[in-house]
Amino acid sequence: MGRKILHIDCDCFYAAIEMRDDPSLANKPLAVGGSADRRGVIATCNYEARAYGVRSAMASGHALKLCPELVIVKPRMEAYKNVSREIHGIFRDYTDLIEPLSLDEAYLDVSDSPHCGGSATRIAQEIRQRVSRQLHITVSAGVAPNKFLAKIASDWRKPNGLFVITPDAVDDFVCALPVNKLHGVGKVTADRLGRLGIRTCLELRDWSKLALVREFGSFGERLWNLARGIDERAVQVDSRRQSVSVENTYDQDLPDLESCLAKLPELLETLAGRMARLDSSYRPDKPFVKVKFHDFTQTTLEQAGAARDLASYRTLLSQAHARGGKPVRLLGIGVRLLDSRGRHQQLELFGS
């Protein structure tokens, strides 16, 4: 409970930059993403668009049906990266213990920061004020004794909000939390907990650690800890790549497996180019494929010990396609990476 962790999250980051750089877009339903006529997908949208039900990862065509007035602009990734670098420059004025999660959010450990009299709340306030004043966008911040609670707190008063969970308030705050707010609890696990009569952390506390482990395996111990506000994860400063990949959304659905397999050589050539740009501290590991079907269901498949050649990707893709057997809108291939400096990290699908 001696730690002071911040979670800083930009408010509708890409859309905020577009509205900042083009004031005519302000107060209009706005999304950043691909065009509907090329089967694009929404990357993010502003709050005016969200009021119509538009969400990230939604097909642009569907978003326009929900909100015919929606303005969709193409992403400008270099502009977003530049702003992200400036935000991180502000962070570094307060601490070097920064864990980026994406361009628009990060954890900061300010436990030993001498700034603002050591007050994590005042540091968060200053960061928010400086981002607003210097970059003309808003960020929300959560302050708490650990990462799990800080991330929940940053979402508590979005947009442009600050929420603080002090050590003394942790117990009461967590007791009232719905279990679907817990780190790692998705819809399937939340539904399973609900069938067991567990909907809040207070109800989760009625279960012993042993009972939860029997029911949920090793994740049961994690649930027991989170229900008590316990999260010992450190802020990880070294943000190494976990995989390299390439994917493509096709203008027309690929109707069958053969048409999917025909796209592999081009994808593999692009992947090889990206692999060639990695520095020598990375070592390629497992190949993987990603298939998104026409109905937006998707699957991924990887194979330890497999080669990273065309034949291996053909085998993986054939197996992944068989899981759905439907027309395909998106194909992706990639390689998991190992850190040859001696540290293996937990891997994410399509990281970085």
C-alpha positions in Angstrom: 0.0 0.0 0.0 3.1 2.3 0.0 3.1 2.7 -3.8 1.6 5.6 -5.7 0.6 4.7 -9.2 -1.0 6.9 -11.9 -2.8 5.7 -15.0 -3.0 8.4 -17.6 -5.4 7.9 -20.5 -6.0 10.4 -23.3 -9.6 11.1 -24.1 -10.6 9.8 -27.6 -7.0 10.5 -28.6 -6.9 10.3 -32.4 -10.2 12.1 -32.7 -9.1 14.8 -30.2 -6.0 15.6 -32.3 -8.1 15.8 -35.5 -10.5 18.2 -33.8 -7.6 20.2 -32.5 -5.9 20.5 -35.9 -9.1 21.2 -37.7 -11.5 23.2 -35.5 -14.3 22.8 -38.1 -14.6 19.2 -36.9 -15.3 20.2 -33.3 -18.8 19.3 -32.0 -19.5 17.1 -35.0 -19.8 13.3 -34.7 -16.2 12.3 -35.8 -14.4 9.0 -36.2 -10.9 8.1 -37.3 -10.7 5.0 -39.4 -11.0 3.4 -42.8 -13.6 4.4 -45.4 -16.8 2.5 -45.6 -16.4 1.8 -49.3 -13.1 -0.1 -48.6 -14.5 -2.1 -45.7 -12.8 0.1 -43.2 -13.0 -0.1 -39.4 -13.3 2.6 -36.8 -10.1 3.1 -34.8 -11.6 5.6 -32.4 -14.4 8.3 -32.3 -15.4 11.3 -30.3 -18.1 11.5 -27.6 -20.6 13.0 -30.0 -20.3 9.9 -32.2 -20.4 7.6 -29.2 -23.8 9.0 -28.3 -25.1 7.3 -31.5 -23.6 4.0 -30.5 -20.5 4.3 -32.7 -17.5 2.4 -31.1 -14.0 1.5 -31.9 -13.4 -1.7 -34.0 -16.9 -1.3 -35.5 -17.2 -1.5 -39.3 -17.3 2.0 -40.8 -20.3 1.0 -42.9 -22.3 0.1 -39.8 -21.1 3.2 -38.0 -22.6 5.3 -40.8 -25.9 3.5 -40.5 -26.0 4.4 -36.8 -24.9 8.0 -37.5 -25.4 9.2 -41.1 -23.8 12.5 -40.2 -20.6 10.8 -39.0 -17.4 12.3 -40.4 -14.7 9.7 -40.9 -11.1 10.8 -41.4 -8.1 8.7 -42.3 -5.6 8.1 -39.5 -2.5 10.2 -39.3 -0.3 8.0 -37.3 2.8 10.1 -37.5 0.9 13.1 -36.0 -0.4 10.9 -33.2 3.1 9.5 -32.5 4.5 13.0 -32.3 1.9 14.1 -29.7 2.4 10.8 -27.8 6.2 11.6 -27.6 5.4 15.1 -26.2 3.1 13.7 -23.6 5.8 11.2 -22.5 8.2 14.1 -22.3 5.9 15.7 -19.7 5.7 12.4 -17.8 9.5 12.2 -17.6 9.5 15.5 -15.8 8.0 13.6 -12.8 9.3 10.1 -13.0 11.4 7.7 -15.2 9.1 4.8 -14.1 6.8 4.8 -17.1 5.0 1.8 -18.7 3.4 2.7 -22.0 0.4 0.6 -22.9 -0.3 2.3 -26.2 0.2 5.8 -27.8 -2.5 7.2 -25.6 -2.2 5.6 -22.2 0.5 4.7 -19.6 1.2 3.8 -16.0 3.5 6.0 -14.0 5.0 5.0 -10.6 5.5 8.3 -8.7 6.1 6.6 -5.3 9.5 8.2 -4.9 8.9 11.3 -7.0 10.0 14.5 -5.1 7.7 16.7 -7.2 4.6 18.4 -5.8 5.7 17.5 -2.2 5.4 13.8 -3.1 1.7 14.1 -3.7 0.5 11.7 -6.4 -2.7 13.6 -6.7 -1.0 16.9 -7.3 1.3 15.3 -9.9 -1.7 14.0 -11.8 -3.3 17.4 -11.7 -0.2 19.1 -13.0 0.2 16.5 -15.8 -3.4 17.0 -16.9 -3.0 20.8 -16.8 0.2 20.8 -18.8 -1.1 18.4 -21.5 -4.2 20.7 -21.9 -2.1 23.9 -21.9 0.7 22.7 -24.2 -1.0 20.2 -26.5 -4.6 21.3 -26.4 -6.1 17.9 -25.7 -7.4 16.4 -22.5 -6.4 13.4 -20.5 -8.1 11.5 -17.6 -6.1 10.3 -14.7 -6.5 7.7 -12.0 -4.4 7.6 -8.8 -4.2 4.5 -6.6 -1.9 2.2 -4.7 -1.6 -0.2 -7.6 -2.1 -0.6 -11.4 -5.4 -2.5 -11.2 -7.1 0.3 -9.3 -5.4 3.2 -11.1 -6.7 2.0 -14.4 -10.2 1.7 -13.0 -9.9 5.1 -11.5 -8.8 6.8 -14.7 -12.1 5.7 -16.3 -14.2 6.7 -13.4 -14.7 10.4 -14.4 -14.0 10.3 -18.1 -13.6 12.5 -20.1 -11.2 15.1 -18.7 -11.5 13.7 -15.2 -9.3 12.8 -12.2 -10.3 10.2 -9.6 -8.2 9.2 -6.6 -8.4 6.0 -4.6 -6.5 6.4 -1.3 -5.1 3.4 0.6 -7.8 4.0 3.3 -10.6 3.9 0.7 -9.5 0.8 -1.2 -11.5 -1.7 0.8 -14.9 0.1 0.5 -14.2 0.9 -3.2 -13.4 -2.6 -4.2 -16.3 -4.2 -2.3 -18.8 -2.3 -4.4 -17.0 -3.1 -7.7 -18.8 -5.4 -10.2 -16.6 -8.4 -11.0 -16.6 -7.4 -14.7 -14.3 -4.5 -13.7 -11.6 -6.8 -12.6 -8.4 -7.1 -14.6 -8.6 -10.2 -16.8 -12.4 -10.8 -16.4 -14.0 -10.7 -19.8 -17.6 -11.5 -20.8 -17.1 -15.3 -20.6 -15.6 -15.2 -17.1 -18.1 -12.6 -15.9 -21.0 -14.8 -17.1 -19.5 -17.8 -15.4 -19.1 -15.9 -12.1 -22.7 -14.7 -12.5 -24.0 -18.3 -12.7 -22.2 -18.9 -9.4 -24.0 -16.0 -7.9 -21.0 -13.7 -7.9 -21.6 -10.3 -9.3 -19.7 -8.0 -7.0 -16.3 -8.2 -5.3 -18.1 -8.4 -2.0 -19.8 -11.6 -3.1 -16.5 -12.8 -4.5 -14.9 -12.5 -1.1 -17.3 -15.1 0.3 -15.2 -17.7 -1.7 -12.0 -19.1 -0.3 -8.8 -18.9 -2.3 -8.8 -22.7 -2.6 -12.4 -22.8 -3.8 -11.6 -20.2 -6.5 -8.5 -22.1 -7.6 -10.6 -25.3 -7.9 -13.2 -23.4 -10.0 -10.9 -21.2 -12.2 -7.4 -22.7 -11.9 -4.5 -20.4 -11.4 -6.7 -17.4 -12.3 -8.7 -18.1 -9.1 -5.9 -16.9 -7.0 -5.7 -13.7 -9.0 -9.5 -13.2 -8.5 -9.0 -13.7 -4.7 -6.4 -11.0 -4.7 -8.2 -8.5 -6.9 -11.4 -8.8 -4.8 -9.3 -7.5 -1.9 -7.6 -4.7 -4.0 -4.3 -6.6 -4.1 -2.2 -6.2 -7.3 1.6 -6.4 -6.9 2.5 -5.9 -10.6 5.3 -3.4 -11.0 5.3 -0.7 -13.5 7.4 -2.2 -16.4 9.7 0.4 -17.8 11.2 -1.8 -20.6 8.5 -1.9 -23.3 10.0 -4.5 -25.7 8.2 -5.7 -28.8 6.4 -9.0 -28.2 5.6 -9.8 -31.8 5.8 -8.5 -35.4 2.9 -9.0 -37.8 1.1 -7.8 -40.9 -2.6 -8.0 -41.7 -4.8 -6.9 -44.5 -8.6 -6.2 -44.7 -9.8 -7.1 -48.2 -12.3 -5.0 -50.3 -14.2 -8.2 -51.1 -14.6 -11.2 -48.8 -12.3 -14.1 -49.6 -14.8 -16.8 -50.3 -12.9 -20.0 -49.5 -9.6 -21.4 -48.2 -7.9 -21.5 -51.5 -8.4 -17.7 -52.0 -7.0 -17.2 -48.6 -4.0 -19.3 -49.2 -3.3 -17.3 -52.4 -2.8 -14.2 -50.3 -0.1 -15.7 -48.2 3.0 -15.0 -50.4 2.3 -11.3 -50.4 1.7 -11.2 -46.7 4.9 -13.2 -46.0 7.0 -10.8 -48.2 5.7 -7.8 -46.2 6.4 -9.6 -42.9 9.9 -10.5 -44.0 10.6 -6.8 -44.6 9.4 -5.9 -41.1 11.4 -8.7 -39.6 14.5 -7.4 -41.3 14.1 -4.0 -39.6 14.2 -5.5 -36.1 17.4 -5.1 -34.1 19.6 -8.1 -33.3 18.4 -8.3 -29.7 15.1 -10.0 -30.9 14.9 -13.7 -31.8 11.9 -15.0 -33.8 9.9 -17.7 -32.2 6.4 -19.1 -33.0 4.6 -18.2 -36.2 0.9 -17.3 -35.9 -2.0 -16.4 -38.1 -5.2 -14.4 -37.5 -8.4 -14.8 -39.5 -11.4 -12.5 -39.2 -14.5 -13.9 -40.9 -17.2 -11.9 -42.7 -19.4 -11.8 -39.6 -16.5 -10.3 -37.5 -15.9 -13.4 -35.6 -12.2 -14.2 -35.5 -9.6 -16.7 -34.5 -5.8 -16.9 -34.0 -3.6 -19.9 -34.1 0.1 -20.4 -33.4 2.5 -23.3 -33.4 5.5 -23.8 -31.2 8.4 -25.3 -33.0 7.0 -24.7 -36.5 9.1 -23.1 -39.2 8.3 -19.6 -40.5 8.1 -20.5 -44.1 5.2 -20.5 -46.6 4.4 -24.2 -46.0 4.1 -23.6 -42.2 1.8 -20.6 -42.6 -0.3 -22.6 -45.2 -0.8 -25.3 -42.5 -1.7 -22.8 -39.8 -4.0 -20.9 -42.0 -5.8 -24.1 -43.1 -6.4 -25.1 -39.5 -7.5 -21.6 -38.5 -9.9 -21.3 -41.5 -11.5 -24.7 -40.6 -12.6 -23.2 -37.2 -15.1 -21.0 -39.1 -15.3 -22.2 -42.6 -16.8 -18.8 -43.7 -15.9 -16.1 -46.1 -12.9 -14.0 -44.7 -12.6 -10.2 -44.5 -9.1 -10.0 -42.9 -6.0 -12.1 -42.8 -2.9 -11.6 -40.7 0.3 -13.4 -40.1 3.1 -12.8 -37.6 5.9 -14.1 -35.5 6.2 -14.1 -31.7 9.5 -12.6 -30.5 11.9 -13.6 -27.8 14.3 -11.2 -26.1 17.7 -12.6 -26.7 19.0 -10.5 -23.8 17.7 -13.2 -21.5 14.3 -12.0 -20.5 11.2 -13.7 -21.8 8.1 -11.7 -21.6 4.4 -12.5 -21.6 3.3 -12.3 -25.2 0.3 -10.5 -26.8 -1.5 -11.1 -30.0 -0.5 -8.6 -32.7 1.5 -6.5 -30.2 3.1 -3.2 -31.1 
